Amino acid sequence: MSGTGPAHNPPKGWSKGPLALILGLAVLIAAFFLVYALVLLL
C-alpha cells in the first residue's frame, strides 16, 4: 500500500486535548503525593 502524502496523520484538534488532560492529571497526582509525603514526614 503506497499512499500519497501522510495518510496516517491524526487530526490536530484531537491530540492536544487529551494530552493536556493527562499531563494535568499527572501533575495533580504528583503534587498530591508530594504534599502527602511532606505531611507524613512532618
Phi, psi and omega in degrees: 000104180249094181271159180264124179085173180287098181275329184265047180255118180291148179298145186291326183293332184281313190291337184281320184296296181301326179297315179295323180296313180294319179297315179297320179295318179297319179295320179298314180295317180298317180295320179298314180294325179296313179295320180298317179295319180295320179295321179293321183287324183284000000 
